[in-house]
Amino acid sequence: MSESGTSDLVAQLRAAIGLPGGRVKARDKVNQAMIRHWCDAMQDHNPVHVDPDAAAKSVHGAIVAPPAMMNAWTMQGLLPPHLRAADAPASSTTTYGRLDAAGYTSVVATDSEHDYDRYLRLGDDLTGFSTLTEVSEEKHTGLGIGHFVTTETEYRNQDDEVVGHMLFRILKFKPGTGRVAAAAGAGGETAQKAHPTDSDHNEEAHPARPERRETTLLYGEVEEGTVLAPCPIPITATLIVSTAIASRDYQDVHHDRELAIKRGSPDIFMNILTTSGLCSRYVTDWAGPEAILRRLAIRLGVPNYPHDTMTMTAQVTEKKPGGLIEVALRGSNRLGNHVTGTITLELPS
């Protein structure tokens, strides 16, 4: 596309900024089966999500969904487009649809920020109201030539109560225009060497996963500068695929290696909902089962490919009024930083 054509496209897309966007209703009410599926895939063993007796004795009083699941409830999964809600935007007229038509058919998430007004309970019926907030000029990235698109979504339950917000940024890019694809050539051999192999995965020892706290830290027990024990997370194809399915994300790059390679990636890679869930798991395992997440903000860097290990590290950076603490975290693999971000927790006093 010519420079003038790109400018015209950006102008058309930006005309929708701030206008009421799509309304997407969850296909299912918050339910124990989907929560258990998520927790199994994420290896999140917090009893307030799966143990009715423990949850009843907790500050929640009943089972609650993992907060990082918030946007998973409104993911449409494999539902055919013609069966989607009548008030969901038509794909041909959305920002994403117009970018698809212009050749930017590949997508990867880059940033996600969640604010949790309250945890979701069994039976909650969620609806997301999205608004376009930003479209970038055309950018040349390692994955390809594309545009960053940012949306904000407000989530409400069946009583029209606001339960949370999400800022979400993706890169829509043209497959085969990135540095990885260019290095791979027609045969893809170089691309296959661009990420770790089984032998790489076994080369070095990693610390054991820290034990999950069964009681919850008190606000007064935590000091600024407290360092969390490192947590290794083996990145397997099973983890990548199972967590993508648990988050209802059926983008082919997260489960189909052949199609992932065609889109310019050397292999399948982890989705951002999984990264959010693993960050949440890491911090709540350290803080205890009744620590309440109030905010999660992450940015992705290098991908998590199979046959590697991501090691999570974190530090308490600030104590705030109201029992709140902020934890800065990082997840690194052999290629560099996969994720950086912060989590705000509320601890009992």
C-alpha positions as CSV (number, residue, x, y, z in Angstrom):
1,M,0.0,0.0,0.0
2,S,1.3,3.5,-0.9
3,E,2.1,6.0,1.8
4,S,-1.0,8.0,0.9
5,G,-3.1,4.9,0.9
6,T,-1.8,4.0,4.4
7,S,-2.6,7.6,5.6
8,D,-6.1,7.3,4.2
9,L,-6.6,4.0,6.0
10,V,-5.4,5.3,9.3
11,A,-7.6,8.4,9.0
12,Q,-10.6,6.1,8.3
13,L,-9.8,3.9,11.3
14,R,-9.2,6.8,13.6
15,A,-12.6,8.3,12.7
16,A,-14.1,5.5,15.0
17,I,-12.0,6.5,18.0
18,G,-14.3,7.2,21.0
19,L,-17.5,6.1,19.4
20,P,-19.6,3.3,21.0
21,G,-18.0,0.0,20.0
22,G,-19.0,-3.6,20.0
23,R,-21.1,-5.2,22.7
24,V,-20.2,-8.8,23.3
25,K,-22.1,-11.0,25.7
26,A,-20.5,-14.0,27.3
27,R,-21.7,-17.3,25.8
28,D,-21.8,-18.9,29.3
29,K,-22.4,-17.7,32.8
30,V,-19.5,-17.9,35.2
31,N,-19.3,-21.6,36.0
32,Q,-17.2,-24.0,37.9
33,A,-16.3,-26.2,34.9
34,M,-14.6,-23.4,33.0
35,I,-12.9,-22.1,36.2
36,R,-11.6,-25.6,36.9
37,H,-10.4,-25.9,33.2
38,W,-8.5,-22.6,33.6
39,C,-7.0,-23.5,36.9
40,D,-5.9,-26.9,35.7
41,A,-4.2,-25.5,32.6
42,M,-2.6,-22.6,34.5
43,Q,-1.6,-25.0,37.4
44,D,-3.3,-22.5,39.7
45,H,-4.2,-24.3,42.9
46,N,-5.7,-21.4,44.9
47,P,-8.6,-23.1,46.8
48,V,-10.9,-20.0,46.6
49,H,-11.4,-20.9,42.9
50,V,-12.2,-24.6,43.1
51,D,-12.8,-25.7,46.7
52,P,-16.4,-24.7,47.9
53,D,-15.5,-25.3,51.6
54,A,-12.3,-23.3,51.6
55,A,-14.0,-20.5,49.5
56,A,-16.9,-20.4,52.0
57,K,-14.5,-19.7,54.8
58,S,-12.5,-17.1,52.9
59,V,-13.1,-13.4,52.6
60,H,-15.1,-14.1,49.4
61,G,-17.6,-16.3,51.1
62,A,-18.0,-18.5,48.0
63,I,-16.2,-19.7,44.9
64,V,-14.8,-16.8,42.8
65,A,-13.3,-16.9,39.3
66,P,-9.6,-16.1,38.9
67,P,-9.6,-12.4,38.1
68,A,-7.2,-12.7,35.1
69,M,-10.1,-14.8,33.5
70,M,-12.1,-11.6,33.1
71,N,-11.9,-11.2,29.3
72,A,-11.9,-15.0,28.7
73,W,-15.6,-15.1,29.5
74,T,-16.5,-12.9,26.5
75,M,-14.2,-14.6,24.1
76,Q,-16.3,-16.1,21.3
77,G,-14.1,-19.2,20.8
78,L,-15.0,-21.1,17.6
79,L,-18.5,-19.8,17.3
80,P,-19.2,-19.2,13.6
81,P,-19.6,-15.4,12.8
82,H,-23.2,-15.8,11.6
83,L,-24.2,-17.1,15.1
84,R,-22.7,-14.3,17.1
85,A,-24.8,-11.7,18.9
86,A,-26.7,-9.4,16.6
87,D,-25.3,-6.3,18.3
88,A,-21.7,-7.5,17.9
89,P,-20.0,-5.4,15.2
90,A,-19.8,-6.9,11.7
91,S,-16.3,-8.0,10.8
92,S,-16.2,-6.1,7.5
93,T,-16.8,-2.8,9.2
94,T,-14.7,-3.1,12.3
95,T,-11.2,-1.7,12.7
96,Y,-9.8,-5.3,12.6
97,G,-11.9,-6.1,9.5
98,R,-10.6,-3.1,7.6
99,L,-7.1,-4.0,8.5
100,D,-7.6,-7.6,7.4
101,A,-8.9,-6.3,4.0
102,A,-5.8,-4.1,3.7
103,G,-3.5,-7.2,4.1
104,Y,-2.8,-6.9,7.9
105,T,-4.2,-10.3,8.6
106,S,-1.9,-11.5,11.4
107,V,-2.4,-10.5,14.9
108,V,-0.5,-10.6,18.2
109,A,-1.3,-9.0,21.6
110,T,1.3,-6.6,23.1
111,D,-0.3,-5.0,26.2
112,S,-3.1,-5.8,28.6
113,E,-4.2,-3.8,31.6
114,H,-7.0,-5.1,33.9
115,D,-8.8,-3.2,36.8
116,Y,-10.9,-5.4,38.9
117,D,-13.8,-3.7,40.7
118,R,-15.0,-7.1,42.1
119,Y,-14.3,-10.8,41.6
120,L,-16.8,-12.7,39.5
121,R,-19.0,-15.3,41.2
122,L,-20.7,-18.4,39.9
123,G,-23.8,-17.4,37.9
124,D,-22.5,-13.9,36.9
125,D,-23.5,-13.2,33.3
126,L,-20.9,-10.9,31.7
127,T,-21.1,-8.4,28.9
128,G,-18.2,-6.4,27.5
129,F,-18.6,-2.9,26.0
130,S,-15.6,-2.0,23.9
131,T,-14.4,1.4,22.6
132,L,-11.6,2.1,20.1
133,T,-9.0,4.4,21.7
134,E,-6.0,4.5,19.5
135,V,-4.7,3.4,16.0
136,S,-1.0,3.9,15.3
137,E,0.7,4.9,12.1
138,E,2.2,2.0,10.1
139,K,5.1,0.5,12.1
140,H,8.0,-1.7,11.0
141,T,8.4,-4.4,13.7
142,G,10.3,-7.7,14.1
143,L,7.1,-9.6,13.3
144,G,6.1,-7.5,10.4
145,I,4.7,-4.2,9.0
146,G,1.5,-3.2,10.8
147,H,-0.5,-1.0,13.1
148,F,-1.0,-1.1,16.8
149,V,-4.7,-0.9,17.8
150,T,-5.8,-0.1,21.3
151,T,-9.3,-0.7,22.8
152,E,-10.9,-0.2,26.2
153,T,-13.6,-2.6,27.5
154,E,-16.0,-2.1,30.4
155,Y,-17.4,-5.3,31.8
156,R,-20.8,-5.4,33.4
157,N,-22.8,-8.3,35.0
158,Q,-26.5,-9.2,34.7
159,D,-27.4,-6.4,37.1
160,D,-25.6,-3.8,34.9
161,E,-23.0,-3.6,37.7
162,V,-19.5,-2.6,36.5
163,V,-17.1,-5.4,37.6
164,G,-13.9,-4.5,35.7
165,H,-12.1,-2.7,32.9
166,M,-9.5,-3.7,30.4
167,L,-7.1,-1.8,28.1
168,F,-5.9,-4.1,25.3
169,R,-3.4,-3.4,22.6
170,I,-2.6,-5.6,19.6
171,L,-0.4,-5.5,16.5
172,K,-2.2,-6.2,13.2
173,F,0.6,-7.0,10.7
174,K,1.2,-8.3,7.3
175,P,2.5,-11.9,7.5
176,G,5.9,-12.5,6.0
177,T,7.1,-8.9,6.3
178,G,9.1,-9.3,9.6
179,R,12.7,-10.0,10.4
180,V,12.1,-13.6,11.5
181,A,10.2,-14.4,8.3
182,A,12.9,-12.8,6.2
183,A,15.6,-14.8,7.9
184,A,13.7,-18.0,7.6
185,G,13.7,-18.1,3.8
186,A,11.5,-20.5,1.9
187,G,12.5,-23.6,3.8
188,G,12.0,-22.2,7.3
189,E,15.2,-23.8,8.7
190,T,16.6,-20.6,10.2
191,A,13.3,-19.8,11.8
192,Q,13.3,-23.2,13.5
193,K,16.7,-22.4,15.0
194,A,15.4,-19.0,16.2
195,H,13.8,-20.5,19.3
196,P,15.1,-23.0,21.9
197,T,15.1,-26.8,21.3
198,D,14.7,-29.7,23.7
199,S,18.4,-29.8,24.3
200,D,18.5,-26.1,25.1
201,H,15.7,-26.6,27.6
202,N,17.7,-29.3,29.5
203,E,21.1,-27.5,29.4
204,E,20.8,-25.7,32.8
205,A,19.1,-26.2,36.1
206,H,16.3,-24.0,37.3
207,P,15.1,-23.4,40.9
208,A,12.1,-25.3,42.1
209,R,8.7,-23.7,41.9
210,P,8.1,-21.9,45.3
211,E,5.5,-23.5,47.5
212,R,2.1,-21.9,47.5
213,R,1.2,-20.1,50.8
214,E,-1.8,-21.6,52.5
215,T,-2.3,-18.5,54.7
216,T,-2.4,-14.9,53.5
217,L,0.2,-12.3,54.2
218,L,-0.9,-9.3,56.3
219,Y,-0.3,-5.8,55.0
220,G,2.0,-5.1,58.0
221,E,4.2,-8.2,57.2
222,V,5.2,-6.8,53.8
223,E,7.9,-4.2,53.3
224,E,8.9,-2.2,50.2
225,G,11.8,-3.9,48.6
226,T,10.7,-7.4,49.5
227,V,11.9,-9.8,46.8
228,L,9.8,-12.8,45.8
229,A,11.4,-16.1,45.2
230,P,12.1,-16.9,41.5
231,C,9.5,-19.2,39.9
232,P,10.5,-21.3,36.8
233,I,7.7,-22.2,34.4
234,P,8.5,-24.8,31.8
235,I,7.1,-23.7,28.5
236,T,5.8,-26.8,26.8
237,A,3.5,-27.1,23.8
238,T,0.9,-28.7,26.1
239,L,1.0,-25.6,28.3
240,I,0.7,-23.2,25.4
241,V,-2.2,-25.1,23.7
242,S,-4.2,-26.0,26.9
243,T,-4.1,-22.5,28.3
244,A,-5.1,-21.0,25.0
245,I,-8.1,-23.3,24.9
246,A,-8.9,-22.6,28.6
247,S,-9.0,-18.9,27.7
248,R,-11.1,-19.6,24.6
249,D,-8.4,-18.2,22.3
250,Y,-8.4,-20.2,19.1
251,Q,-5.9,-18.0,17.1
252,D,-4.0,-20.5,15.0
253,V,-0.6,-19.2,16.1
254,H,-1.3,-20.7,19.6
255,H,-1.9,-24.2,18.5
256,D,-1.1,-24.9,14.9
257,R,2.6,-24.9,14.2
258,E,2.3,-25.1,10.4
259,L,0.1,-22.0,10.3
260,A,2.2,-20.2,12.8
261,I,5.2,-20.6,10.6
262,K,3.2,-19.4,7.6
263,R,2.4,-16.2,9.6
264,G,6.1,-15.6,10.2
265,S,6.7,-17.3,13.6
266,P,9.2,-20.2,14.1
267,D,6.6,-22.1,16.2
268,I,3.4,-21.7,18.2
269,F,3.7,-19.3,21.0
270,M,1.9,-18.4,24.3
271,N,-1.1,-16.0,24.2
272,I,-1.4,-13.0,26.4
273,L,-4.3,-14.3,28.5
274,T,-2.1,-17.2,29.6
275,T,0.7,-14.8,30.5
276,S,-1.8,-12.8,32.6
277,G,-2.9,-15.9,34.3
278,L,0.6,-17.0,35.1
279,C,1.6,-13.6,36.4
280,S,-1.5,-13.6,38.7
281,R,-0.8,-17.2,39.9
282,Y,2.8,-16.3,40.7
283,V,2.0,-13.3,42.9
284,T,-1.1,-14.8,44.6
285,D,0.9,-18.0,45.4
286,W,3.4,-15.8,47.2
287,A,0.8,-13.6,48.9
288,G,-1.8,-16.2,49.9
289,P,-5.3,-17.3,48.9
290,E,-7.2,-14.3,50.2
291,A,-4.9,-11.6,48.6
292,I,-7.2,-9.7,46.2
293,L,-6.0,-8.5,42.8
294,R,-7.0,-5.0,42.1
295,R,-5.0,-4.3,39.0
296,L,-2.8,-6.2,36.5
297,A,-0.8,-4.4,33.8
298,I,1.6,-6.3,31.6
299,R,3.6,-5.7,28.4
300,L,4.9,-8.5,26.2
301,G,8.4,-8.7,24.8
302,V,9.9,-11.8,23.2
303,P,7.5,-14.8,22.7
304,N,7.3,-17.9,24.9
305,Y,8.0,-20.8,22.5
306,P,7.9,-24.5,23.4
307,H,11.1,-26.1,24.8
308,D,12.1,-23.1,27.0
309,T,11.6,-22.0,30.6
310,M,10.2,-18.7,31.7
311,T,11.5,-17.6,35.1
312,M,9.3,-15.2,37.0
313,T,10.9,-12.7,39.4
314,A,9.3,-9.8,41.3
315,Q,9.7,-7.2,44.0
316,V,7.4,-5.1,46.2
317,T,7.9,-1.6,45.0
318,E,5.3,0.4,46.9
319,K,2.9,0.2,49.9
320,K,-0.3,2.3,49.4
321,P,-3.1,3.3,51.7
322,G,-6.0,0.8,52.1
323,G,-3.9,-2.3,52.4
324,L,-2.6,-2.0,48.8
325,I,0.8,-3.1,47.7
326,E,2.4,-2.9,44.2
327,V,4.6,-5.6,42.9
328,A,6.8,-5.2,39.8
329,L,7.3,-8.5,38.0
330,R,9.3,-9.9,35.1
331,G,9.2,-13.2,33.2
332,S,12.3,-14.0,31.2
333,N,13.2,-16.9,28.9
334,R,16.3,-17.8,26.9
335,L,15.5,-15.1,24.3
336,G,15.0,-12.2,26.8
337,N,12.1,-10.7,28.7
338,H,8.8,-12.2,27.7
339,V,6.7,-10.0,30.1
340,T,7.2,-7.0,32.3
341,G,4.5,-5.3,34.4
342,T,2.9,-4.6,37.8
343,I,0.2,-6.1,40.0
344,T,-1.6,-4.3,42.7
345,L,-2.8,-6.5,45.6
346,E,-5.0,-5.8,48.5
347,L,-3.9,-7.6,51.7
348,P,-5.8,-7.9,55.0
349,S,-4.7,-5.6,57.7
